[in-house]
Amino acid sequence: MENAKRRLTKSMNWRKENKIDSLAENPEIQKLGNIYKHYVGSVDKEGRPVLEFNGGRWDLRKITLSGKRDEMQRYYNYMCEMGMEKARNLTASTGKNISEFIFLSDVTGFTVRNTACFACKQL
């Protein structure tokens, strides 16, 4: 029980520090969302939401070298939050406990050139 309490507290502190609950209102997140689209519309055969995006079209090297690495990390957090929100909504609407989502990326076009820099490894 103590381990669960510690992990929950750590998670809640991380969410607060990273302002997870207000990511949707962040103008930079909205701008990235218009460029790097993602979708959370479908579910798999077990009822889990599927978060889909075209990661192969994302030039992580360019993002990092332009100084937008931290914003992109926040955008990843936002995408995950959208997947988790969909899971919570499905739990509420179906009564089935859905505590996971699927992260599906089309990596067509993903190359070493798109990620070949030291700072890019952190994304």
C-alpha positions as CSV (number, residue, x, y, z in Angstrom):
1,M,0.0,0.0,0.0
2,E,2.8,2.4,0.8
3,N,4.4,1.7,-2.6
4,A,1.1,2.6,-4.4
5,K,0.8,5.7,-2.3
6,R,4.3,6.8,-3.1
7,R,3.9,6.1,-6.8
8,L,0.6,8.0,-6.9
9,T,2.1,11.0,-5.1
10,K,5.1,11.0,-7.5
11,S,2.7,10.9,-10.5
12,M,0.6,13.7,-9.1
13,N,3.6,15.9,-8.4
14,W,5.0,15.2,-12.0
15,R,1.6,16.2,-13.5
16,K,1.6,19.5,-11.4
17,E,5.2,20.3,-12.3
18,N,4.6,19.7,-16.0
19,K,1.2,21.5,-16.0
20,I,-0.4,18.4,-17.7
21,D,-3.9,19.6,-16.9
22,S,-3.5,22.8,-18.8
23,L,-1.6,21.5,-21.9
24,A,-4.7,21.8,-24.1
25,E,-4.8,25.6,-23.5
26,N,-1.1,26.0,-24.3
27,P,-0.8,28.0,-27.6
28,E,2.5,26.2,-28.5
29,I,0.8,22.8,-28.0
30,Q,-2.1,24.0,-30.2
31,K,0.4,25.2,-32.9
32,L,2.2,21.8,-32.8
33,G,-1.1,20.0,-33.0
34,N,-1.9,21.8,-36.3
35,I,1.5,20.7,-37.7
36,Y,1.9,17.2,-36.1
37,K,-1.5,15.7,-36.2
38,H,-2.7,12.8,-34.1
39,Y,-6.0,11.1,-33.8
40,V,-7.7,9.2,-31.0
41,G,-10.9,8.0,-32.7
42,S,-10.8,4.3,-33.0
43,V,-10.6,1.4,-30.5
44,D,-8.9,-2.0,-30.8
45,K,-10.8,-5.3,-30.4
46,E,-10.5,-5.1,-26.6
47,G,-12.0,-1.7,-26.5
48,R,-8.8,0.3,-25.8
49,P,-8.5,3.7,-27.6
50,V,-5.9,3.8,-30.4
51,L,-3.8,7.0,-30.7
52,E,-2.6,7.3,-34.2
53,F,0.0,9.6,-35.7
54,N,2.4,9.7,-38.7
55,G,5.7,9.7,-36.8
56,G,7.7,9.1,-40.0
57,R,6.8,12.5,-41.3
58,W,8.1,14.2,-38.1
59,D,11.6,15.7,-38.5
60,L,12.8,15.3,-34.9
61,R,16.2,16.6,-35.9
62,K,14.7,19.9,-37.3
63,I,12.5,20.2,-34.2
64,T,15.4,19.8,-31.8
65,L,17.8,22.0,-33.7
66,S,15.2,24.8,-33.9
67,G,15.0,24.8,-30.1
68,K,11.5,23.2,-29.9
69,R,12.6,19.9,-28.2
70,D,10.9,20.8,-24.9
71,E,7.7,21.9,-26.6
72,M,7.7,18.7,-28.6
73,Q,8.1,16.7,-25.3
74,R,5.1,18.6,-23.9
75,Y,3.2,17.7,-27.1
76,Y,4.0,14.0,-26.6
77,N,2.7,14.4,-23.0
78,Y,-0.4,16.1,-24.4
79,M,-0.9,13.2,-26.9
80,C,-0.7,10.7,-24.1
81,E,-3.1,12.7,-22.0
82,M,-5.6,12.6,-24.9
83,G,-5.2,8.8,-25.1
84,M,-5.8,8.5,-21.3
85,E,-8.7,10.8,-21.4
86,K,-10.3,8.7,-24.2
87,A,-9.8,5.6,-22.0
88,R,-11.4,7.3,-19.0
89,N,-14.4,8.4,-21.2
90,L,-14.8,4.9,-22.5
91,T,-14.7,3.5,-19.0
92,A,-17.4,5.9,-18.0
93,S,-19.6,5.2,-21.0
94,T,-19.2,1.4,-21.2
95,G,-18.7,0.5,-17.5
96,K,-15.7,-1.6,-18.6
97,N,-12.4,-0.8,-16.8
98,I,-10.2,0.6,-19.6
99,S,-6.8,1.7,-18.3
100,E,-4.6,1.5,-21.4
101,F,-4.4,2.9,-24.8
102,I,-2.6,1.9,-28.0
103,F,0.1,4.1,-29.4
104,L,0.3,3.5,-33.2
105,S,2.7,5.3,-35.4
106,D,3.2,5.1,-39.1
107,V,7.0,5.3,-39.5
108,T,7.0,5.5,-43.3
109,G,9.7,8.0,-44.2
110,F,11.4,7.8,-40.8
111,T,15.2,7.9,-41.4
112,V,18.4,8.4,-39.5
113,R,18.6,11.9,-41.0
114,N,15.4,12.8,-39.2
115,T,16.9,11.9,-35.8
116,A,20.7,12.0,-36.3
117,C,21.8,14.4,-33.6
118,F,22.8,13.9,-29.9
119,A,20.0,16.0,-28.5
120,C,17.4,14.2,-30.6
121,K,18.0,10.9,-28.7
122,Q,16.1,12.4,-25.8
123,L,12.9,12.6,-27.8
